[in-house]
Amino acid sequence: MESIIQKFIEKGVVIPQPYQIFISSDVSVDQIENGVVLLPGTFLEGHIQLGSGTVIGPNAKLKNVYCGRNVQLQSGCYENCVFLDNAKTRSNAEIRGGSLLMDQSETSHTVGCKMTILGMKVVVGSVVNYCDVFVSGGTENAFSFTEIGSGAIHYNFTPSGLKFSSLIGPGAMGEFFGLFPQTFIGGQTKIIAPVSIGSQVLIPAGLSVRQSVPSGKLYVESPLHSVQKNFSLHMLTSTIEKVQTTAQCILHYKALSLFFQKVRLLFAQIQKDAFLESLLQQAIETVQANINERMYWLFSDIGLFSKLANSEKIHV
């Protein structure tokens, strides 16, 4: 048996089949609490933090992943992401860089996320592709937190090669537990970024959302009529709305970061919980990564503002 696996067992990590897991030499046992369970087929690489009661696997590959306590990550690939206490993913997940699943959030099987923040107790159904989204909202009542139905997809790229994010629910304010009603996104919905969908919104199953939806609304899609127009990949549309929604997302990311820094991190320090403090620092860095991503797609040499001049010539 490899010495590093033996160190994990001595630390109190439960490994039912020690010869069926792999732990890279750069994984520090100091960031692993006792009571963690590593099931067969688990691969750990890079910076790994695992809280007590967390169960990994079977058949899960983690690289630079930070988990709180009582987290469950079933089969899939996880890289450069953070899971707070009691977060859960089911089988065949792909959770990539810049993703943060907050306390008690949950995804069903075959869910893909990148640069995605799921707020407290948010539920995501099966076979969902949600990249570049901040989802939040709900109350303490049973089945009353924001939910994304199975088969939903968030289209974050445009034909011109730009990438945008969307906001579903009340954003950062949704993390002040139980203050905002849930939003429900029905199964097989298609959200075309960037849009802002407020609190207590119902998007029925199977619809396409191409515009922002204010709080307290039932969204009904208008049918698209067949039409043919001149088109160029350099032509930008709804530019003002794209900038406004992106700015709104950045503001909510910043507010969430401040909430972690001024409230949750301070609470961990008062409790002298070094493990939680370290985990929340990673959450703050992940939120900042989302801010950086949005700024990049506005101001970089391939961002929105770099394409305005060519688009203006085409419109003229």
C-alpha positions in Angstrom: 0.0 0.0 0.0 1.3 3.5 -0.9 2.5 5.5 2.1 0.3 8.5 1.3 -2.8 6.3 1.4 -1.6 4.8 4.7 -1.3 8.4 6.1 -4.9 9.0 5.1 -6.1 5.9 6.9 -4.1 6.8 10.0 -5.7 10.3 9.9 -9.1 8.6 10.2 -10.2 8.6 6.5 -12.3 5.6 5.6 -11.0 3.8 2.5 -12.9 0.5 1.9 -10.7 -0.5 -1.0 -7.2 1.1 -0.6 -5.8 -0.5 -3.8 -8.6 1.0 -5.9 -8.0 4.7 -5.3 -5.2 7.1 -6.3 -3.9 10.0 -4.3 -1.2 12.2 -5.8 1.9 13.0 -3.8 1.0 16.7 -3.9 -2.2 16.1 -1.8 -1.7 17.2 1.8 -3.2 15.1 4.5 -3.3 18.2 6.7 -6.3 19.5 4.7 -8.3 16.3 5.3 -10.5 15.9 8.4 -11.2 12.5 9.9 -14.4 10.8 8.9 -14.0 11.4 5.2 -14.9 8.4 3.0 -13.1 7.7 -0.3 -14.9 5.1 -2.3 -13.3 2.9 -5.1 -12.2 4.7 -8.2 -11.4 8.0 -6.4 -8.6 10.1 -7.8 -7.2 13.0 -5.8 -4.7 15.5 -7.3 -3.5 19.0 -6.4 -4.9 21.1 -3.6 -7.6 19.1 -1.9 -9.6 20.0 1.2 -12.2 17.6 2.5 -14.3 18.1 5.6 -15.6 15.5 8.1 -18.4 13.3 6.8 -17.7 14.0 3.2 -18.1 11.1 0.8 -16.2 11.0 -2.5 -17.0 8.5 -5.3 -17.2 5.9 -6.5 -15.3 6.8 -9.7 -14.7 10.5 -9.0 -11.7 12.5 -10.1 -10.9 15.6 -8.1 -8.2 18.2 -8.9 -7.9 21.4 -6.8 -11.3 20.8 -5.1 -12.4 22.2 -1.7 -15.2 20.5 0.1 -16.9 21.5 3.4 -18.4 19.0 5.8 -20.9 16.3 4.9 -20.5 16.9 1.1 -21.3 14.1 -1.3 -19.6 14.0 -4.7 -20.5 11.0 -6.8 -18.9 9.9 -10.0 -17.6 12.5 -12.3 -14.8 15.1 -12.9 -14.3 18.0 -10.5 -11.7 20.7 -11.0 -11.0 24.1 -9.5 -14.3 24.3 -7.6 -15.7 24.7 -4.1 -18.5 22.9 -2.3 -19.8 24.2 1.0 -21.3 22.1 3.8 -23.9 19.5 2.8 -23.6 20.2 -1.0 -24.4 17.2 -3.1 -23.8 16.0 -6.7 -25.1 12.8 -8.2 -23.4 10.6 -10.8 -21.6 11.7 -14.0 -21.1 15.3 -12.9 -18.6 17.7 -14.6 -18.0 20.6 -12.3 -15.3 22.9 -13.7 -13.3 26.0 -12.8 -15.0 28.9 -11.1 -18.0 26.9 -9.8 -19.3 27.3 -6.2 -22.0 25.1 -4.8 -23.2 26.6 -1.5 -24.7 25.0 1.5 -27.2 22.2 0.8 -27.3 22.9 -2.9 -27.8 19.8 -5.0 -27.5 18.5 -8.5 -28.9 15.3 -10.0 -27.1 13.1 -12.4 -25.2 14.3 -15.5 -24.9 18.0 -14.7 -22.2 20.2 -16.2 -21.2 23.6 -14.7 -18.4 26.1 -15.2 -18.2 29.6 -13.7 -21.5 28.8 -12.0 -22.7 29.7 -8.5 -25.5 27.7 -7.0 -27.0 29.4 -3.9 -28.0 27.9 -0.7 -30.4 24.9 -1.1 -30.8 25.4 -4.9 -31.7 22.2 -6.7 -30.7 21.3 -10.2 -32.3 18.4 -12.1 -30.7 15.8 -14.4 -28.9 16.3 -17.8 -28.4 20.0 -17.3 -25.7 22.2 -18.8 -25.5 25.4 -16.8 -22.3 27.4 -17.3 -21.9 31.1 -16.3 -25.0 31.3 -14.2 -25.7 32.6 -10.6 -28.8 30.9 -9.2 -30.3 31.7 -5.8 -33.5 32.3 -3.8 -36.0 30.5 -1.7 -37.6 30.2 1.7 -37.4 27.8 4.6 -40.6 25.9 3.6 -40.2 22.4 2.1 -39.6 22.3 -1.6 -39.5 26.1 -1.8 -36.0 26.8 -3.0 -35.1 27.8 -6.5 -35.1 24.8 -8.9 -33.7 24.1 -12.4 -35.7 21.4 -14.2 -34.1 18.5 -16.0 -32.8 19.0 -19.5 -32.4 22.8 -19.1 -29.5 24.5 -20.8 -28.0 28.0 -20.5 -26.5 29.2 -23.8 -23.6 31.4 -22.8 -21.8 31.9 -26.1 -22.8 34.1 -29.1 -22.1 33.4 -32.8 -19.6 36.3 -32.6 -17.5 34.4 -30.0 -18.6 36.4 -26.9 -19.5 34.8 -23.6 -22.1 36.1 -21.2 -23.6 35.2 -17.8 -27.1 35.2 -16.4 -28.7 35.8 -13.0 -31.5 33.6 -11.8 -33.3 34.6 -8.6 -32.4 37.5 -6.2 -28.6 37.0 -6.5 -26.5 37.9 -3.5 -29.6 38.9 -1.5 -30.8 35.3 -1.8 -28.1 34.2 0.6 -29.7 36.1 3.4 -31.6 32.9 4.2 -35.3 32.7 3.4 -36.0 36.3 2.5 -36.9 35.8 -1.2 -39.5 33.4 -2.8 -38.2 30.7 -5.1 -37.9 30.9 -8.9 -38.8 27.8 -10.9 -37.2 27.0 -14.2 -39.1 24.2 -15.9 -37.5 21.2 -17.6 -35.9 21.5 -21.1 -36.0 25.3 -21.0 -33.4 27.2 -23.0 -32.0 30.4 -21.5 -30.1 32.6 -24.0 -27.6 34.7 -22.1 -27.4 37.3 -20.8 -30.7 37.6 -19.0 -31.8 38.5 -15.5 -34.7 36.4 -14.1 -36.1 37.7 -10.8 -37.6 36.1 -7.7 -40.9 34.2 -7.7 -40.8 33.7 -11.4 -42.2 30.6 -13.2 -40.7 29.6 -16.5 -42.9 26.7 -17.8 -41.1 23.7 -19.3 -39.8 23.7 -22.8 -39.7 27.5 -23.4 -36.8 29.7 -24.7 -36.0 32.7 -22.6 -34.4 35.5 -24.7 -35.1 38.5 -22.5 -35.0 39.4 -18.8 -38.0 38.5 -16.6 -38.8 40.8 -13.6 -39.8 39.3 -10.2 -43.3 37.9 -9.7 -44.0 37.0 -13.3 -45.2 33.9 -15.3 -43.1 33.9 -18.5 -45.0 33.1 -21.7 -42.9 32.8 -24.9 -44.0 34.6 -28.0 -43.6 32.3 -31.1 -40.8 33.2 -33.5 -41.9 33.9 -37.1 -39.9 32.7 -40.0 -37.8 35.6 -41.4 -34.6 36.0 -43.4 -32.2 38.9 -42.8 -28.7 39.9 -43.8 -26.3 38.5 -41.2 -22.6 38.9 -40.3 -20.7 37.3 -37.4 -19.4 40.8 -36.6 -22.8 42.2 -36.1 -23.7 42.8 -32.4 -27.3 43.1 -31.2 -28.9 44.3 -27.9 -25.5 45.7 -26.8 -26.9 48.0 -24.1 -28.9 45.1 -22.6 -25.8 42.8 -22.6 -23.6 45.4 -20.8 -26.4 46.2 -18.3 -27.0 42.6 -17.4 -23.2 41.8 -17.2 -22.8 44.8 -14.9 -25.7 43.6 -12.7 -24.0 40.2 -12.4 -20.7 41.7 -11.4 -22.5 43.8 -8.7 -24.1 40.6 -7.3 -20.8 38.7 -7.4 -19.1 41.6 -5.5 -21.9 41.7 -2.9 -21.6 38.0 -2.4 -17.9 38.3 -1.9 -18.4 41.0 0.7 -21.0 38.8 2.5 -18.5 36.0 2.7 -15.7 38.4 3.9 -17.7 40.5 6.4 -20.2 37.9 7.7 -19.4 34.3 7.1 -15.6 34.5 7.4 -15.9 36.6 10.6 -18.2 34.0 12.1 -15.7 31.3 11.3 -13.0 33.3 13.0 -15.1 33.9 16.1 -15.7 30.1 16.3 -12.0 29.5 15.8 -12.8 27.1 13.0 -9.6 27.2 10.9 -10.9 24.6 8.5 -14.1 26.6 7.7 -12.0 29.8 7.4 -9.8 28.2 4.8 -12.8 26.9 2.9 -14.5 30.3 2.8 -11.3 31.9 1.6 -11.5 29.5 -1.4 -15.1 30.5 -1.9 -14.1 34.2 -2.0 -11.4 33.5 -4.6 -14.0 31.6 -6.7 -16.4 34.5 -6.6 -13.6 36.8 -7.6 -12.8 34.5 -10.5 -16.3 35.0 -11.7 -15.9 38.8 -11.5 -12.6 38.5 -13.5 -14.4 36.4 -16.1 -17.1 38.9 -16.7 -14.6 41.8 -16.9 -12.5 39.8 -19.4 -15.5 39.3 -21.7 -16.2 43.1 -21.6 -12.8 44.7 -21.8 -10.2 42.2 -23.2 -9.0 42.3 -26.8 -11.6 39.7 -27.7 -14.3 41.2 -25.4 -17.5 43.0 -26.3 -16.1 46.5 -26.5 -13.3 45.4 -28.9 -16.0 44.4 -31.4 -18.2 47.5 -31.3 -16.4 49.4 -34.1 -16.8 46.6 -36.7 -20.4 46.1 -35.6 -21.2 49.8 -36.0 -19.8 49.8 -39.6 -22.1 46.9 -40.5 -25.2 48.5 -38.9 -24.5 51.7 -40.8 
